[in-house]
Amino acid sequence: MTIVVGFVSTKEGRAALSRAVEEARLRQSKLVVINSNRGGRDYDDDTSQTAEAELQRVTDELRGDGLELEVRQLVRGNEPAEDLIAVANDTDADLIVIGLRRRTPVGKLILGSNAQRILLDAPCAVLAVKA
């Protein structure tokens, strides 16, 4: 079994990662952590180094837990939803875990575009975690 989690260094990203780790332990599954960035001019060396350092911290922290773990930083010009769905397909994932941020009453009418795309197009079950 494989669990794919979308991770960014935010409260929502950490909540998704924490829940994905719980699920991986419970299901005795491999955990694939994905950090997806579109790239482009806003993705400079500082942003890249910050993301790599955060992913290294996550890797170091989780490797000590005995989990079967794979961490990928993707900068391919895709939306995060595209990358998560592609990795879920490639790894034959059983579950995708994503983080959702709290929204205002009006904002609740519109789910984030990446979250909505993952929920609708994922090849497997999706667990959406509120931070």
N, CA, C and O atoms as a Tinker XYZ file with bonds, in Angstrom:
   524  protein
     1  N      0.832000   -1.177000    0.000000    73     2
     2  CA     0.000000    0.000000    0.000000    64     1     3
     3  C      0.880000    1.247000    0.000000    63     2     4     5
     4  O      1.991000    1.247000    0.531000    81     3
     5  N      0.356000    2.304000   -0.609000    73     3     6
     6  CA     1.081000    3.561000   -0.673000    64     5     7
     7  C      0.148000    4.717000   -0.344000    63     6     8     9
     8  O     -1.003000    4.752000   -0.780000    81     7
     9  N      0.663000    5.659000    0.430000    73     7    10
    10  CA    -0.052000    6.891000    0.761000    64     9    11
    11  C      0.766000    8.053000    0.220000    63    10    12    13
    12  O      1.969000    8.144000    0.467000    81    11
    13  N      0.113000    8.937000   -0.516000    73    11    14
    14  CA     0.752000   10.126000   -1.067000    64    13    15
    15  C      0.218000   11.327000   -0.300000    63    14    16    17
    16  O     -0.990000   11.464000   -0.110000    81    15
    17  N      1.127000   12.202000    0.143000    73    15    18
    18  CA     0.711000   13.405000    0.862000    64    17    19
    19  C      1.317000   14.634000    0.203000    63    18    20    21
    20  O      2.505000   14.668000   -0.118000    81    19
    21  N      0.471000   15.643000    0.008000    73    19    22
    22  CA     0.948000   16.926000   -0.481000    64    21    23
    23  C      1.447000   17.739000    0.701000    63    22    24    25
    24  O      0.722000   17.938000    1.676000    81    23
    25  N      2.687000   18.210000    0.615000    73    23    26
    26  CA     3.270000   18.929000    1.743000    64    25    27
    27  C      3.813000   20.277000    1.313000    63    26    28    29
    28  O      4.567000   20.381000    0.346000    81    27
    29  N      3.423000   21.297000    2.041000    73    27    30
    30  CA     4.037000   22.621000    1.991000    64    29    31
    31  C      4.257000   23.033000    3.438000    63    30    32    33
    32  O      3.571000   22.549000    4.338000    81    31
    33  N      5.197000   23.911000    3.656000    73    31    34
    34  CA     5.546000   24.293000    5.014000    64    33    35
    35  C      4.568000   25.347000    5.546000    63    34    36    37
    36  O      4.921000   26.510000    5.743000    81    35
    37  N      3.343000   24.905000    5.767000    73    35    38
    38  CA     2.286000   25.739000    6.335000    64    37    39
    39  C      1.584000   24.924000    7.410000    63    38    40    41
    40  O      1.840000   23.729000    7.563000    81    39
    41  N      0.713000   25.567000    8.141000    73    39    42
    42  CA    -0.079000   24.858000    9.149000    64    41    43
    43  C     -0.878000   23.723000    8.494000    63    42    44    45
    44  O     -0.968000   22.623000    9.039000    81    43
    45  N     -1.448000   24.002000    7.331000    73    43    46
    46  CA    -2.240000   22.991000    6.626000    64    45    47
    47  C     -1.358000   21.847000    6.124000    63    46    48    49
    48  O     -1.739000   20.679000    6.198000    81    47
    49  N     -0.192000   22.194000    5.620000    73    47    50
    50  CA     0.735000   21.170000    5.135000    64    49    51
    51  C      1.227000   20.266000    6.250000    63    50    52    53
    52  O      1.339000   19.054000    6.071000    81    51
    53  N      1.521000   20.858000    7.402000    73    51    54
    54  CA     1.981000   20.055000    8.542000    64    53    55
    55  C      0.858000   19.169000    9.081000    63    54    56    57
    56  O      1.108000   18.042000    9.510000    81    55
    57  N     -0.378000   19.674000    9.062000    73    55    58
    58  CA    -1.521000   18.866000    9.510000    64    57    59
    59  C     -1.718000   17.669000    8.580000    63    58    60    61
    60  O     -1.978000   16.557000    9.039000    81    59
    61  N     -1.592000   17.899000    7.273000    73    59    62
    62  CA    -1.728000   16.803000    6.308000    64    61    63
    63  C     -0.618000   15.777000    6.502000    63    62    64    65
    64  O     -0.874000   14.573000    6.479000    81    63
    65  N      0.616000   16.248000    6.694000    73    63    66
    66  CA     1.738000   15.337000    6.895000    64    65    67
    67  C      1.563000   14.512000    8.164000    63    66    68    69
    68  O      1.796000   13.304000    8.161000    81    67
    69  N      1.158000   15.160000    9.234000    73    67    70
    70  CA     0.954000   14.460000   10.501000    64    69    71
    71  C     -0.090000   13.350000   10.352000    63    70    72    73
    72  O      0.111000   12.235000   10.832000    81    71
    73  N     -1.195000   13.658000    9.689000    73    71    74
    74  CA    -2.251000   12.655000    9.508000    64    73    75
    75  C     -1.800000   11.550000    8.558000    63    74    76    77
    76  O     -2.144000   10.384000    8.752000    81    75
    77  N     -1.036000   11.911000    7.537000    73    75    78
    78  CA    -0.529000   10.904000    6.601000    64    77    79
    79  C      0.415000    9.936000    7.305000    63    78    80    81
    80  O      0.396000    8.737000    7.028000    81    79
    81  N      1.237000   10.451000    8.209000    73    79    82
    82  CA     2.135000    9.590000    8.984000    64    81    83
    83  C      1.309000    8.623000    9.840000    63    82    84    85
    84  O      1.615000    7.432000    9.905000    81    83
    85  N      0.267000    9.136000   10.491000    73    83    86
    86  CA    -0.619000    8.270000   11.290000    64    85    87
    87  C     -1.225000    7.169000   10.429000    63    86    88    89
    88  O     -1.251000    6.003000   10.822000    81    87
    89  N     -1.713000    7.552000    9.247000    73    87    90
    90  CA    -2.325000    6.568000    8.341000    64    89    91
    91  C     -1.298000    5.546000    7.859000    63    90    92    93
    92  O     -1.608000    4.358000    7.773000    81    91
    93  N     -0.084000    5.990000    7.546000    73    91    94
    94  CA     0.964000    5.077000    7.081000    64    93    95
    95  C      1.317000    4.058000    8.162000    63    94    96    97
    96  O      1.517000    2.878000    7.872000    81    95
    97  N      1.392000    4.520000    9.399000    73    95    98
    98  CA     1.665000    3.594000   10.510000    64    97    99
    99  C      0.512000    2.614000   10.683000    63    98   100   101
   100  O      0.724000    1.408000   10.815000    81    99
   101  N     -0.702000    3.138000   10.682000    73    99   102
   102  CA    -1.893000    2.303000   10.878000    64   101   103
   103  C     -2.013000    1.244000    9.795000    63   102   104   105
   104  O     -2.321000    0.087000   10.079000    81   103
   105  N     -1.769000    1.640000    8.561000    73   103   106
   106  CA    -1.935000    0.736000    7.419000    64   105   107
   107  C     -0.650000    0.002000    7.047000    63   106   108   109
   108  O     -0.642000   -0.826000    6.136000    81   107
   109  N      0.441000    0.312000    7.760000    73   107   110
   110  CA     1.759000   -0.244000    7.449000    64   109   111
   111  C      2.075000   -0.032000    5.970000    63   110   112   113
   112  O      2.404000   -0.968000    5.241000    81   111
   113  N      1.964000    1.221000    5.557000    73   111   114
   114  CA     2.100000    1.600000    4.156000    64   113   115
   115  C      3.332000    2.462000    3.927000    63   114   116   117
   116  O      3.875000    3.071000    4.850000    81   115
   117  N      3.750000    2.493000    2.684000    73   115   118
   118  CA     4.805000    3.411000    2.257000    64   117   119
   119  C      4.209000    4.812000    2.206000    63   118   120   121
   120  O      3.055000    4.983000    1.813000    81   119
   121  N      4.988000    5.810000    2.601000    73   119   122
   122  CA     4.557000    7.196000    2.563000    64   121   123
   123  C      5.397000    7.952000    1.534000    63   122   124   125
   124  O      6.627000    7.954000    1.597000    81   123
   125  N      4.711000    8.595000    0.584000    73   123   126
   126  CA     5.380000    9.406000   -0.427000    64   125   127
   127  C      4.984000   10.859000   -0.174000    63   126   128   129
   128  O      3.821000   11.231000   -0.325000    81   127
   129  N      5.970000   11.678000    0.213000    73   127   130
   130  CA     5.744000   13.088000    0.521000    64   129   131
   131  C      6.096000   13.901000   -0.725000    63   130   132   133
   132  O      7.205000   13.807000   -1.251000    81   131
   133  N      5.128000   14.703000   -1.186000    73   131   134
   134  CA     5.311000   15.502000   -2.401000    64   133   135
   135  C      5.254000   16.983000   -2.068000    63   134   136   137
   136  O      4.300000   17.462000   -1.455000    81   135
   137  N      6.303000   17.708000   -2.489000    73   135   138
   138  CA     6.301000   19.163000   -2.433000    64   137   139
   139  C      6.344000   19.617000   -3.882000    63   138   140   141
   140  O      7.349000   19.434000   -4.568000    81   139
   141  N      5.248000   20.212000   -4.346000    73   139   142
   142  CA     5.124000   20.592000   -5.749000    64   141   143
   143  C      5.160000   22.109000   -5.894000    63   142   144   145
   144  O      4.432000   22.833000   -5.215000    81   143
   145  N      6.015000   22.567000   -6.788000    73   143   146
   146  CA     6.108000   23.989000   -7.106000    64   145   147
   147  C      6.044000   24.149000   -8.612000    63   146   148   149
   148  O      6.601000   23.344000   -9.357000    81   147
   149  N      5.360000   25.193000   -9.054000    73   147   150
   150  CA     5.250000   25.435000  -10.493000    64   149   151
   151  C      6.571000   25.884000  -11.093000    63   150   152   153
   152  O      6.849000   25.613000  -12.261000    81   151
   153  N      7.384000   26.569000  -10.301000    73   151   154
   154  CA     8.625000   27.105000  -10.843000    64   153   155
   155  C      8.389000   28.505000  -11.383000    63   154   156   157
   156  O      7.508000   29.220000  -10.905000    81   155
   157  N      9.161000   28.893000  -12.363000    73   155   158
   158  CA     9.010000   30.221000  -12.951000    64   157   159
   159  C      9.810000   31.259000  -12.203000    63   158   160   161
   160  O     10.637000   30.928000  -11.353000    81   159
   161  N      9.563000   32.512000  -12.519000    73   159   162
   162  CA    10.396000   33.595000  -11.974000    64   161   163
   163  C     10.207000   33.788000  -10.476000    63   162   164   165
   164  O     11.103000   34.315000   -9.817000    81   163
   165  N      9.055000   33.374000   -9.910000    73   163   166
   166  CA     8.840000   33.517000   -8.470000    64   165   167
   167  C      9.558000   32.443000   -7.666000    63   166   168   169
   168  O      9.673000   32.545000   -6.444000    81   167
   169  N     10.036000   31.422000   -8.348000    73   167   170
   170  CA    10.726000   30.318000   -7.679000    64   169   171
   171  C     12.225000   30.516000   -7.854000    63   170   172   173
   172  O     12.836000   29.951000   -8.761000    81   171
   173  N     12.810000   31.323000   -6.975000    73   171   174
   174  CA    14.222000   31.656000   -7.089000    64   173   175
   175  C     15.075000   30.726000   -6.225000    63   174   176   177
   176  O     14.564000   29.789000   -5.611000    81   175
   177  N     16.372000   30.996000   -6.187000    73   175   178
   178  CA    17.301000   30.145000   -5.428000    64   177   179
   179  C     16.959000   30.107000   -3.939000    63   178   180   181
   180  O     17.049000   29.053000   -3.310000    81   179
   181  N     16.570000   31.242000   -3.378000    73   179   182
   182  CA    16.217000   31.279000   -1.956000    64   181   183
   183  C     15.009000   30.407000   -1.666000    63   182   184   185
   184  O     14.988000   29.662000   -0.686000    81   183
   185  N     14.009000   30.506000   -2.520000    73   183   186
   186  CA    12.795000   29.691000   -2.348000    64   185   187
   187  C     13.134000   28.209000   -2.467000    63   186   188   189
   188  O     12.652000   27.387000   -1.686000    81   187
   189  N     13.958000   27.880000   -3.440000    73   187   190
   190  CA    14.368000   26.494000   -3.652000    64   189   191
   191  C     15.140000   25.956000   -2.443000    63   190   192   193
   192  O     14.881000   24.844000   -1.981000    81   191
   193  N     16.076000   26.740000   -1.940000    73   191   194
   194  CA    16.882000   26.305000   -0.794000    64   193   195
   195  C     16.033000   26.154000    0.458000    63   194   196   197
   196  O     16.239000   25.227000    1.242000    81   195
   197  N     15.078000   27.061000    0.650000    73   195   198
   198  CA    14.186000   26.975000    1.802000    64   197   199
   199  C     13.346000   25.703000    1.723000    63   198   200   201
   200  O     13.196000   24.991000    2.716000    81   199
   201  N     12.800000   25.419000    0.541000    73   199   202
   202  CA    11.982000   24.214000    0.354000    64   201   203
   203  C     12.818000   22.955000    0.567000    63   202   204   205
   204  O     12.367000   22.014000    1.220000    81   203
   205  N     14.023000   22.934000    0.025000    73   203   206
   206  CA    14.898000   21.770000    0.188000    64   205   207
   207  C     15.267000   21.553000    1.653000    63   206   208   209
   208  O     15.294000   20.414000    2.120000    81   207
   209  N     15.548000   22.623000    2.378000    73   207   210
   210  CA    15.891000   22.501000    3.802000    64   209   211
   211  C     14.703000   21.965000    4.595000    63   210   212   213
   212  O     14.874000   21.118000    5.471000    81   211
   213  N     13.516000   22.448000    4.298000    73   211   214
   214  CA    12.319000   21.965000    4.993000    64   213   215
   215  C     12.066000   20.490000    4.692000    63   214   216   217
   216  O     11.723000   19.721000    5.590000    81   215
   217  N     12.234000   20.098000    3.439000    73   215   218
   218  CA    12.050000   18.688000    3.081000    64   217   219
   219  C     13.117000   17.804000    3.724000    63   218   220   221
   220  O     12.834000   16.666000    4.099000    81   219
   221  N     14.327000   18.314000    3.851000    73   219   222
   222  CA    15.382000   17.543000    4.525000    64   221   223
   223  C     15.045000   17.357000    5.994000    63   222   224   225
   224  O     15.276000   16.287000    6.556000    81   223
   225  N     14.495000   18.403000    6.623000    73   223   226
   226  CA    14.078000   18.302000    8.021000    64   225   227
   227  C     12.981000   17.244000    8.171000    63   226   228   229
   228  O     13.018000   16.425000    9.089000    81   227
   229  N     12.019000   17.272000    7.270000    73   227   230
   230  CA    10.939000   16.285000    7.292000    64   229   231
   231  C     11.504000   14.882000    7.101000    63   230   232   233
   232  O     11.127000   13.953000    7.816000    81   231
   233  N     12.408000   14.730000    6.138000    73   231   234
   234  CA    13.028000   13.429000    5.876000    64   233   235
   235  C     13.760000   12.920000    7.104000    63   234   236   237
   236  O     13.586000   11.766000    7.496000    81   235
   237  N     14.576000   13.765000    7.715000    73   235   238
   238  CA    15.340000   13.366000    8.896000    64   237   239
   239  C     14.406000   12.964000   10.044000    63   238   240   241
   240  O     14.648000   11.974000   10.734000    81   239
   241  N     13.357000   13.729000   10.234000    73   239   242
   242  CA    12.404000   13.460000   11.304000    64   241   243
   243  C     11.672000   12.138000   11.098000    63   242   244   245
   244  O     11.498000   11.368000   12.042000    81   243
   245  N     11.244000   11.875000    9.862000    73   243   246
   246  CA    10.447000   10.678000    9.603000    64   245   247
   247  C     11.282000    9.420000    9.416000    63   246   248   249
   248  O     10.800000    8.320000    9.686000    81   247
   249  N     12.508000    9.553000    8.965000    73   247   250
   250  CA    13.365000    8.367000    8.796000    64   249   251
   251  C     13.589000    7.673000   10.138000    63   250   252   253
   252  O     13.708000    6.449000   10.190000    81   251
   253  N     13.646000    8.433000   11.203000    73   251   254
   254  CA    13.840000    7.866000   12.529000    64   253   255
   255  C     12.622000    7.104000   13.037000    63   254   256   257
   256  O     12.717000    6.359000   14.012000    81   255
   257  N     11.473000    7.288000   12.379000    73   255   258
   258  CA    10.244000    6.607000   12.787000    64   257   259
   259  C     10.116000    5.202000   12.230000    63   258   260   261
   260  O      9.198000    4.470000   12.601000    81   259
   261  N     11.021000    4.816000   11.346000    73   259   262
   262  CA    10.955000    3.483000   10.766000    64   261   263
   263  C      9.942000    3.348000    9.652000    63   262   264   265
   264  O      9.624000    2.231000    9.243000    81   263
   265  N      9.430000    4.453000    9.152000    73   263   266
   266  CA     8.490000    4.409000    8.044000    64   265   267
   267  C      9.218000    4.150000    6.734000    63   266   268   269
   268  O     10.354000    4.589000    6.555000    81   267
   269  N      8.570000    3.439000    5.821000    73   267   270
   270  CA     9.075000    3.371000    4.458000    64   269   271
   271  C      8.705000    4.706000    3.832000    63   270   272   273
   272  O      7.524000    5.040000    3.739000    81   271
   273  N      9.693000    5.464000    3.407000    73   271   274
   274  CA     9.480000    6.864000    3.061000    64   273   275
   275  C     10.166000    7.235000    1.760000    63   274   276   277
   276  O     11.278000    6.795000    1.470000    81   275
   277  N      9.475000    8.053000    0.989000    73   275   278
   278  CA    10.053000    8.659000   -0.204000    64   277   279
   279  C      9.626000   10.125000   -0.192000    63   278   280   281
   280  O      8.451000   10.428000    0.016000    81   279
   281  N     10.578000   11.035000   -0.415000    73   279   282
   282  CA    10.286000   12.469000   -0.428000    64   281   283
   283  C     10.690000   13.008000   -1.794000    63   282   284   285
   284  O     11.810000   12.791000   -2.257000    81   283
   285  N      9.753000   13.718000   -2.434000    73   283   286
   286  CA    10.025000   14.266000   -3.763000    64   285   287
   287  C      9.711000   15.759000   -3.790000    63   286   288   289
   288  O      8.654000   16.193000   -3.332000    81   287
   289  N     10.636000   16.525000   -4.329000    73   287   290
   290  CA    10.374000   17.932000   -4.606000    64   289   291
   291  C     10.232000   18.044000   -6.110000    63   290   292   293
   292  O     11.170000   17.758000   -6.854000    81   291
   293  N      9.055000   18.462000   -6.558000    73   291   294
   294  CA     8.769000   18.542000   -7.981000    64   293   295
   295  C      8.637000   19.998000   -8.411000    63   294   296   297
   296  O      7.851000   20.759000   -7.846000    81   295
   297  N      9.417000   20.371000   -9.417000    73   295   298
   298  CA     9.324000   21.705000  -10.014000    64   297   299
   299  C      9.251000   21.459000  -11.521000    63   298   300   301
   300  O     10.255000   21.508000  -12.232000    81   299
   301  N      8.022000   21.191000  -11.981000    73   299   302
   302  CA     7.850000   20.777000  -13.374000    64   301   303
   303  C      6.910000   21.685000  -14.156000    63   302   304   305
   304  O      6.578000   21.391000  -15.304000    81   303
   305  N      6.481000   22.775000  -13.550000    73   303   306
   306  CA     5.561000   23.661000  -14.245000    64   305   307
   307  C      4.113000   23.251000  -14.110000    63   306   308   309
   308  O      3.235000   23.867000  -14.714000    81   307
   309  N      3.849000   22.217000  -13.325000    73   307   310
   310  CA     2.481000   21.735000  -13.128000    64   309   311
   311  C      1.849000   22.384000  -11.911000    63   310   312   313
   312  O      2.536000   22.886000  -11.021000    81   311
   313  N      0.539000   22.362000  -11.894000    73   311   314
   314  CA    -0.184000   22.710000  -10.680000    64   313   315
   315  C      0.053000   21.589000   -9.672000    63   314   316   317
   316  O      0.265000   20.446000  -10.077000    81   315
   317  N      0.022000   21.883000   -8.367000    73   315   318
   318  CA     0.203000   20.825000   -7.371000    64   317   319
   319  C     -0.781000   19.663000   -7.540000    63   318   320   321
   320  O     -0.415000   18.507000   -7.329000    81   319
   321  N     -2.019000   19.962000   -7.915000    73   319   322
   322  CA    -3.007000   18.897000   -8.108000    64   321   323
   323  C     -2.547000   17.918000   -9.179000    63   322   324   325
   324  O     -2.675000   16.705000   -9.012000    81   323
   325  N     -2.009000   18.444000  -10.282000    73   323   326
   326  CA    -1.526000   17.581000  -11.361000    64   325   327
   327  C     -0.410000   16.662000  -10.873000    63   326   328   329
   328  O     -0.397000   15.468000  -11.173000    81   327
   329  N      0.531000   17.237000  -10.114000    73   327   330
   330  CA     1.642000   16.435000   -9.610000    64   329   331
   331  C      1.165000   15.356000   -8.643000    63   330   332   333
   332  O      1.600000   14.209000   -8.741000    81   331
   333  N      0.281000   15.701000   -7.715000    73   331   334
   334  CA    -0.205000   14.704000   -6.753000    64   333   335
   335  C     -0.960000   13.577000   -7.450000    63   334   336   337
   336  O     -0.777000   12.407000   -7.115000    81   335
   337  N     -1.795000   13.919000   -8.400000    73   335   338
   338  CA    -2.549000   12.902000   -9.136000    64   337   339
   339  C     -1.601000   12.025000   -9.946000    63   338   340   341
   340  O     -1.773000   10.806000   -9.987000    81   339
   341  N     -0.610000   12.622000  -10.587000    73   339   342
   342  CA     0.357000   11.848000  -11.377000    64   341   343
   343  C      1.142000   10.882000  -10.495000    63   342   344   345
   344  O      1.324000    9.719000  -10.856000    81   343
   345  N      1.604000   11.358000   -9.345000    73   343   346
   346  CA     2.360000   10.491000   -8.431000    64   345   347
   347  C      1.457000    9.393000   -7.888000    63   346   348   349
   348  O      1.893000    8.249000   -7.758000    81   347
   349  N      0.218000    9.715000   -7.571000    73   347   350
   350  CA    -0.723000    8.689000   -7.094000    64   349   351
   351  C     -0.917000    7.617000   -8.158000    63   350   352   353
   352  O     -0.965000    6.430000   -7.838000    81   351
   353  N     -1.028000    8.020000   -9.409000    73   351   354
   354  CA    -1.139000    7.046000  -10.503000    64   353   355
   355  C      0.129000    6.214000  -10.640000    63   354   356   357
   356  O      0.067000    4.990000  -10.759000    81   355
   357  N      1.288000    6.888000  -10.623000    73   355   358
   358  CA     2.574000    6.203000  -10.812000    64   357   359
   359  C      2.873000    5.201000   -9.703000    63   358   360   361
   360  O      3.476000    4.156000   -9.951000    81   359
   361  N      2.453000    5.516000   -8.484000    73   359   362
   362  CA     2.763000    4.646000   -7.347000    64   361   363
   363  C      1.619000    3.701000   -7.003000    63   362   364   365
   364  O      1.714000    2.919000   -6.057000    81   363
   365  N      0.538000    3.776000   -7.772000    73   363   366
   366  CA    -0.661000    2.970000   -7.501000    64   365   367
   367  C     -1.125000    3.204000   -6.058000    63   366   368   369
   368  O     -1.400000    2.263000   -5.313000    81   367
   369  N     -1.201000    4.477000   -5.694000    73   367   370
   370  CA    -1.526000    4.867000   -4.317000    64   369   371
   371  C     -2.933000    4.433000   -3.919000    63   370   372   373
   372  O     -3.846000    4.364000   -4.740000    81   371
   373  N     -3.068000    4.147000   -2.635000    73   371   374
   374  CA    -4.360000    3.790000   -2.053000    64   373   375
   375  C     -5.043000    5.002000   -1.441000    63   374   376   377
   376  O     -6.257000    4.998000   -1.236000    81   375
   377  N     -4.260000    6.048000   -1.146000    73   375   378
   378  CA    -4.795000    7.213000   -0.459000    64   377   379
   379  C     -3.933000    8.429000   -0.763000    63   378   380   381
   380  O     -2.706000    8.341000   -0.819000    81   379
   381  N     -4.601000    9.577000   -0.961000    73   379   382
   382  CA    -3.925000   10.870000   -1.045000    64   381   383
   383  C     -4.396000   11.678000    0.156000    63   382   384   385
   384  O     -5.590000   11.714000    0.453000    81   383
   385  N     -3.464000   12.325000    0.846000    73   383   386
   386  CA    -3.810000   13.181000    1.985000    64   385   387
   387  C     -3.442000   14.618000    1.623000    63   386   388   389
   388  O     -2.320000   14.900000    1.203000    81   387
   389  N     -4.408000   15.520000    1.795000    73   387   390
   390  CA    -4.176000   16.944000    1.522000    64   389   391
   391  C     -4.638000   17.768000    2.710000    63   390   392   393
   392  O     -5.505000   17.343000    3.474000    81   391
   393  N     -4.064000   18.931000    2.859000    73   391   394
   394  CA    -4.475000   19.852000    3.911000    64   393   395
   395  C     -5.405000   20.918000    3.352000    63   394   396   397
   396  O     -5.220000   21.389000    2.230000    81   395
   397  N     -6.396000   21.290000    4.132000    73   395   398
   398  CA    -7.321000   22.364000    3.762000    64   397   399
   399  C     -7.247000   23.455000    4.799000    63   398   400   401
   400  O     -7.128000   23.184000    5.994000    81   399
   401  N     -7.319000   24.683000    4.344000    73   399   402
   402  CA    -7.343000   25.778000    5.310000    64   401   403
   403  C     -8.796000   26.143000    5.597000    63   402   404   405
   404  O     -9.691000   25.915000    4.783000    81   403
   405  N     -8.994000   26.704000    6.756000    73   403   406
   406  CA   -10.333000   27.147000    7.133000    64   405   407
   407  C    -10.723000   28.333000    6.266000    63   406   408   409
   408  O     -9.878000   29.139000    5.875000    81   407
   409  N    -11.993000   28.425000    5.977000    73   407   410
   410  CA   -12.484000   29.479000    5.100000    64   409   411
   411  C    -13.640000   30.224000    5.751000    63   410   412   413
   412  O    -14.284000   29.729000    6.676000    81   411
   413  N    -13.882000   31.417000    5.248000    73   411   414
   414  CA   -15.030000   32.202000    5.704000    64   413   415
   415  C    -16.305000   31.529000    5.202000    63   414   416   417
   416  O    -16.234000   30.657000    4.336000    81   415
   417  N    -17.470000   31.915000    5.729000    73   415   418
   418  CA   -18.714000   31.316000    5.223000    64   417   419
   419  C    -18.868000   31.435000    3.704000    63   418   420   421
   420  O    -19.311000   30.490000    3.051000    81   419
   421  N    -18.509000   32.579000    3.146000    73   419   422
   422  CA   -18.591000   32.725000    1.693000    64   421   423
   423  C    -17.529000   31.859000    1.017000    63   422   424   425
   424  O    -17.794000   31.241000   -0.014000    81   423
   425  N    -16.341000   31.815000    1.591000    73   423   426
   426  CA   -15.260000   31.006000    1.030000    64   425   427
   427  C    -15.567000   29.521000    1.015000    63   426   428   429
   428  O    -15.009000   28.775000    0.211000    81   427
   429  N    -16.451000   29.090000    1.900000    73   427   430
   430  CA   -16.815000   27.680000    1.953000    64   429   431
   431  C    -17.589000   27.242000    0.719000    63   430   432   433
   432  O    -17.646000   26.053000    0.408000    81   431
   433  N    -18.184000   28.202000    0.016000    73   431   434
   434  CA   -18.889000   27.867000   -1.217000    64   433   435
   435  C    -17.931000   27.439000   -2.313000    63   434   436   437
   436  O    -18.294000   26.693000   -3.223000    81   435
   437  N    -16.697000   27.926000   -2.210000    73   435   438
   438  CA   -15.692000   27.638000   -3.238000    64   437   439
   439  C    -14.506000   26.953000   -2.579000    63   438   440   441
   440  O    -13.802000   27.560000   -1.772000    81   439
   441  N    -14.286000   25.706000   -2.917000    73   439   442
   442  CA   -13.131000   24.970000   -2.411000    64   441   443
   443  C    -11.917000   25.393000   -3.234000    63   442   444   445
   444  O    -12.057000   25.743000   -4.406000    81   443
   445  N    -10.744000   25.365000   -2.642000    73   443   446
   446  CA    -9.540000   25.705000   -3.394000    64   445   447
   447  C     -9.441000   24.869000   -4.661000    63   446   448   449
   448  O     -9.826000   23.699000   -4.670000    81   447
   449  N     -8.924000   25.468000   -5.730000    73   447   450
   450  CA    -8.914000   24.781000   -7.020000    64   449   451
   451  C     -8.078000   23.508000   -7.004000    63   450   452   453
   452  O     -8.469000   22.517000   -7.621000    81   451
   453  N     -6.929000   23.506000   -6.308000    73   451   454
   454  CA    -6.119000   22.286000   -6.233000    64   453   455
   455  C     -6.840000   21.204000   -5.447000    63   454   456   457
   456  O     -6.873000   20.046000   -5.864000    81   455
   457  N     -7.416000   21.577000   -4.313000    73   455   458
   458  CA    -8.149000   20.592000   -3.506000    64   457   459
   459  C     -9.326000   20.020000   -4.291000    63   458   460   461
   460  O     -9.560000   18.811000   -4.282000    81   459
   461  N    -10.055000   20.888000   -4.961000    73   459   462
   462  CA   -11.206000   20.426000   -5.733000    64   461   463
   463  C    -10.771000   19.475000   -6.840000    63   462   464   465
   464  O    -11.396000   18.436000   -7.051000    81   463
   465  N     -9.718000   19.822000   -7.534000    73   463   466
   466  CA    -9.234000   18.963000   -8.625000    64   465   467
   467  C     -8.793000   17.599000   -8.098000    63   466   468   469
   468  O     -9.085000   16.572000   -8.711000    81   467
   469  N     -8.098000   17.587000   -6.976000    73   467   470
   470  CA    -7.654000   16.318000   -6.393000    64   469   471
   471  C     -8.861000   15.481000   -5.983000    63   470   472   473
   472  O     -8.929000   14.292000   -6.293000    81   471
   473  N     -9.808000   16.098000   -5.291000    73   471   474
   474  CA   -10.998000   15.372000   -4.853000    64   473   475
   475  C    -11.772000   14.780000   -6.024000    63   474   476   477
   476  O    -12.296000   13.671000   -5.923000    81   475
   477  N    -11.848000   15.500000   -7.117000    73   475   478
   478  CA   -12.639000   15.039000   -8.260000    64   477   479
   479  C    -11.891000   14.085000   -9.189000    63   478   480   481
   480  O    -12.506000   13.202000   -9.786000    81   479
   481  N    -10.576000   14.249000   -9.322000    73   479   482
   482  CA    -9.833000   13.497000  -10.329000    64   481   483
   483  C     -8.889000   12.427000   -9.790000    63   482   484   485
   484  O     -8.272000   11.704000  -10.572000    81   483
   485  N     -8.768000   12.314000   -8.487000    73   483   486
   486  CA    -7.828000   11.343000   -7.906000    64   485   487
   487  C     -8.223000    9.913000   -8.276000    63   486   488   489
   488  O     -9.408000    9.592000   -8.357000    81   487
   489  N     -7.224000    9.059000   -8.499000    73   487   490
   490  CA    -7.495000    7.660000   -8.835000    64   489   491
   491  C     -7.746000    6.795000   -7.592000    63   490   492   493
   492  O     -7.915000    5.580000   -7.701000    81   491
   493  N     -7.770000    7.424000   -6.419000    73   491   494
   494  CA    -7.913000    6.679000   -5.168000    64   493   495
   495  C     -8.664000    7.544000   -4.163000    63   494   496   497
   496  O     -9.090000    8.655000   -4.481000    81   495
   497  N     -8.821000    7.030000   -2.960000    73   495   498
   498  CA    -9.471000    7.791000   -1.900000    64   497   499
   499  C     -8.634000    9.012000   -1.543000    63   498   500   501
   500  O     -7.409000    8.997000   -1.666000    81   499
   501  N     -9.317000   10.080000   -1.093000    73   499   502
   502  CA    -8.648000   11.310000   -0.676000    64   501   503
   503  C     -9.100000   11.645000    0.728000    63   502   504   505
   504  O    -10.292000   11.640000    1.032000    81   503
   505  N     -8.128000   11.936000    1.580000    73   503   506
   506  CA    -8.403000   12.384000    2.942000    64   505   507
   507  C     -8.021000   13.852000    3.014000    63   506   508   509
   508  O     -6.853000   14.207000    2.862000    81   507
   509  N     -9.019000   14.708000    3.249000    73   507   510
   510  CA    -8.789000   16.140000    3.372000    64   509   511
   511  C     -8.764000   16.493000    4.849000    63   510   512   513
   512  O     -9.725000   16.237000    5.573000    81   511
   513  N     -7.652000   17.088000    5.294000    73   511   514
   514  CA    -7.428000   17.376000    6.707000    64   513   515
   515  C     -7.526000   18.879000    6.939000    63   514   516   517
   516  O     -6.851000   19.658000    6.265000    81   515
   517  N     -8.353000   19.284000    7.878000    73   515   518
   518  CA    -8.431000   20.704000    8.238000    64   517   519
   519  C     -7.355000   20.996000    9.269000    63   518   520   521
   520  O     -7.104000   20.198000   10.172000    81   519
   521  N     -6.726000   22.153000    9.116000    73   519   522
   522  CA    -5.693000   22.551000   10.070000    64   521   523
   523  C     -6.291000   23.313000   11.225000    63   522   524
   524  O     -5.569000   23.730000   12.131000    81   523
